[in-house]
Amino acid sequence: MESIRSFLVCSGLFLAIAMILCLKGKNLGRRTKKLPPGPPGWPIIGNIFDLGTEPHRALQELKLKYGPVLRLRLGSMDTVVIQSAKAAAQLLKNHDASFCDRKPLDVFTCHNYRDGSLAVGRFSPYWRTVRRLCSVEMMTVKRINDTASIRRKCIDQMIRNIEDDTQLQMQGRVRETTSAATEWAMAELLRKPEAMRKVKEELNEVVGENRNVEESDIEKLPYLQAVVKEALRLHPSVPLLVPKNTMQDTNFMGYHIAKDTQVFVNAWAIGRDPDSWEDPLTFKPERFLGSNIDYKGQNFELIPFGSGRRICIGMLLAQRVLLLSLASLIHCFDWELDKDSTPEILDMREKIGMSVKKLVPLNVIPKRRSKMMAD
């Protein structure tokens, strides 16, 4: 028994030493090439503990020391993080072909899920075919316009559900009826009563008090559109976007990026970068009035949906749903914070999951503004 134990201990030590030597040998070949700067990591685990519970915030802090192109090692995986609009433009515009692959997590490989996924699927002829079909046949303006009545029914049901809760003297939770993005937008508006007043005035002027908001009204509501842009700037639902994978060795902004390097784009940090935005931490929809900056992938200081070949294919639909749901909530109800909260102390802490949500759900009290949907 003692000999077996000694054998296992020796074998374990041998494997650990072999792994360390292997990693060192791998890195030795790269020392002659300029790599992006980054913090030193621990053996085996690398920089995993540097990320903390809010990786997008931790990475933003590292940018202050190491710059907008950051190199990490997460376990055995080489990782690069992009954290400025200039670097994002270089990546997503000038080097998009080299960085358009994905390296999905093992959980997405179950039952070959990744093979049929546009979000995490590998860049391949099959993926390009599926993407083209969705772009040409499904996610077109005409197709989305044709389904406007379905979204209208969903919004009407949402309003009725809120009314029912109000009649039962229950507080309405935005989280339960709309997306995380709508919840963040509502939270920011409740913290800025003047911005909320401007949205209501615009809705009253364009829509009036005797009918519902329709999708055809949205283009006539520039302040509402500015509110959504500002909410997405401060609170992108996926702050690091979906990670990319380098298809080949690439020279990027003077740095060597090896094949199979994982690449994060910190859209959250870019949206709060003082080099791109004046007073970046303040919710100020007015910054978008008269501005051509949009979130459709061409303005790299605002990329909540990504850009390039892997831009979110559902962006147009998400935009419709977000604008219509937010407009309807504001047009149909006056919203008040509960007695334990005020605009100054509203909890804006985050909870990380598949998307970033409010840690403390937004509890608000709705008061019906009109009876146009009572029947």
C-alpha positions, 0 to 999 in steps of 0.5 A: 500500500505504501508503495502505491501511495508513493507511486501516486505522489510521484506521478502527481508531482511529475505531471505538475512539473511537466505541465509547468514546463510545457506552459513555460515552453509555450510562452518562451516561444512568444517572448520574442514577439510583443504581447499586450500588457497585463497583470502577472498571474498564478501558476495553473489558474492564471488571472482568474482571481483578478476578475472578482464577482463583477468582471467588467468592472475589474477589467475597467480598473486594470485598464487604468494601469495596463491600457485599452488592450489587456492580456490575461491568462484564464486557466490555460486560455490566453485572453485579450480584453479590448476596452476603448472605442479606438481599439474596438474599431481596429478589432471589429472593423479592420481585423474582423475576419481574424476575430470572428470565430467563437470558442463556446463553453463546454456546456454549449457543446451538449447535444451539438447545441453550438452547431446550430447556434448563431450566438456561440457557433463556430465560424464555418460555411454552415454558420454563414448559411444559417446567418444569411437565411436569418438575415434575408428571410427572418430578421428583415424590416418587412418580416418584423413589421409583419409581426407588429400585431403580435408585439402589440398583443404582448404589450397589451397583456403586460399592461393588463397584468400591471392593472390587475396587480394594482387593483390587488394593491400589489406593487408592480415589478418591472422585472416581471413584465419586461426585459432587464434593459427596460428595467435599467431604463426605468430605474435611470428615469426614476432617478432623473425626474426631469428626464421622465417628464420630458419623455411624458411630454413627448408622448403626450404631444405625439401620441395623445391621451386617447390611444396606445403607443404604436411602433409607427410612433417611435420614429417621431419620439427622438427623446425616447430613442435618446433615453434608450441609447443612454440606458444601453450605453450605461447598462449593456445587457452583456457587458463583455459581449459574447467572447470571440476567438482568434482564427489565426496569428494576428498582428493587432495594434502592434501586438502579437495575438496568437491563434485560439486566443479568447477576446473580450470586448468590454462594451460596459467600460467603453460606454463609460470611457471619458475619452469618448464621453463627456461626463460619462457616469451621468445619465444624460439622454440629451447627449444623443439629441442631434447626434448621429451616434447609434448602436447599430455597429458603426459607432464603436463608442456605443456597441451594446449589440456588438459589431461586424460579422458577429453583431447580434442578429436580433438587434432590430427586433430587440430595439422594437421591443425595448422602445415599444415596451418602455414607451407603453409603460410610461404612457399608460402609467405614472410610476412612483418609488415605494416608500423605502426608496428615493431617487437619490438612494435608489439601489443601482447595484448589479447582479451578473448572470447571462445578462446584467440585471439589478441586484435589487429588483426595481419595486415601483407603484403604477398609477393608471394615467388613462382608460384607453385600454380598459376594455 
